[in-house]
Amino acid sequence: MIVLIIGFISLNAIAQESYADKLFDKYSSEKGVTSIVISKYMITMFSNMETDDKDFDDMINVLSGIKMLSGISESSSDNFYKKIRQNLPEFGYNELMYVTEGGNQLKFFVHENNKKIDELVLVSIGEKEDGNLFILIQGDINLKTIHRIAKVNGLEKLENIKEK
């Protein structure tokens, strides 16, 4: 009986991994790729710091994890971009918006669970390896959180997005 319970818990834990997590895991071990994982514990440490930036403080309190990949090679980036474009919508991710500038494209995707956004995915595909970037932000994300992320990262134009 204990083996059955442990097996169920293990299967449930595996099932919890999102498609974006799987993409991260696959490409993070690729040669030349830099991967960064900021755990919930690290985010909690940030939330314990006192800052003068209320937007930053509020944003940090709703996040549960951040994962980043950079340096996805040109040979892999086409395949990576294809997987994102084809599979993210299939796995419940909706394209929020995209920005194209000088050969670089930045796409924003969101994933909802029970009508709440639980993942924000930012993908930048550029002409060179240093333009390729994948960022997965997990937590209880809403439009205010997206505005805060935009403000903290100097993307003030996103602040004009209105909640429906």
N, C-alpha and C positions, 0 to 999 in steps of 0.2 A: 504494500500500500504506500509506503514512504517513497519507494522508487517511482511509482506512478505519479505522486504529487510533485516530486522533484522534476520528473520529466515534463509534466504539464507546465510548471513554473519556467523551465528552460525554454520550452516551445513558445510560451507567452512572451518571454523576454526577447526571443529572436523575432517574433512577429511584430514587436514594437519598433523595430528599426525601420525608419522611413526610407523611401527610395533615394532621397538626397543623402542620407547617411551612407547608404550602399555605394552611391557614386563617390562620395568622399573616401570611403574605405578603399575602393578599387584604385583610385588615382593617387592616393596619398603614398602608396608604396612604389610609385613609378620613379625611375631614375631621374634626377634633376628637379623633382617637384618638392617644394617646401610646403609642409603642412603644419598648421597651428591649431591646437585645440585649447579652448578656454572653458574649463569645467564650471559647473554650477558652484562648486566650492570657491573657485577663484573669483567668480562673479559676486558671491556673497561677501568675500573679503573687500571688493570694491564698494559694495553697498554699505559697509561699515565705516567707510571713510567719509569724513565730512568735507563737502565741497561747496563752493558758492554757486554752482550750476545746478539749479533745480531740475532742468530738463535731463541732464545727465543722471542725476540721482534717481529720478522717476523711471527713466529708461532701464537702468541697471536692475531695479527692483523687480521687473517683470521678465527678465531674461533667465533662461535655464542653461544655455550653452551657445558657444560660437565656435564654428569650425571654418578654417580658411585653407585654400590651396592656391599656390602661385607657381609660376614657372612650368605650366603644363606645356609640354613640347609641341612644336608646330605639327609634327607627325601625329600626335595624339589629339591635338586640339580639334581637328575636323571631326574625328570620331566622337570626342567628348561633346562637342557642340551638337552633333547629330543626335546623340543619346538624350541630351537635355531637351532639344526642340521636339523630338518625337515622343519621348517617354514621360517627361514631367506632366504634361496634360493628361496622359493616360493614367497616371498614378495620383490624380486628384489635385495637381498643382495648376493654378490659374495664372496666366501672365497678367501682371499688374500694369507694367509699362516698360518701354525700352527707350534708350537714348543712343543715337548714332552720331559719332563725331570723328572725323579724320581717320577712317578705317577701323575705328574701335566701336564695338557695340556693347552696351550695358543693358542687361535684361533683368527685370525684377519679377519673381514668381512668389505666390503665396500658397500655402497649404492650409486647409481648414479642417478642424475636427470639432464636431458638435457645434457648428456655426461660429467657431472662434478660430482665429488665425493662430496656428501653433508653429509655423515655420515661414521665414522670409528667406528667399534664396536670391542672391545677387550673382550674376554671371557676367563677366567681362571677357569678350573675345577680341583680341587685337591682332594686328599684322605681325607682331613680334611676340616671342615667348613672354616677355615681361608685361605684355598687355593682357595675358590670360589670367583670369582670377575667378575663384569660386568662393563665395561666402555663404554659409548656412547659419542663420540666426534662429534659435529656438526659444520658445517661451510663450507667454500669454500676450500675444502681439495684437495691437489694434492700430487704428489710424494715428492716434496720438503717439504711439511708440514709433511708427514709421516716420512721423514728423520729427520726433526727437533724434532718431538715427540720422535723418537728413541734416538736421541742424548741427549735430555734433561733428558730422563728416563734411560740412561745408556744401551741402546740396540744398540750399534754401529754396530752390525752385519747386521742390517736392512739397513744400508747405502749402502750396496753393491747392492741393488735392482736398476735396471736400468729402466728408462722410455722408453716405446716403441715408 
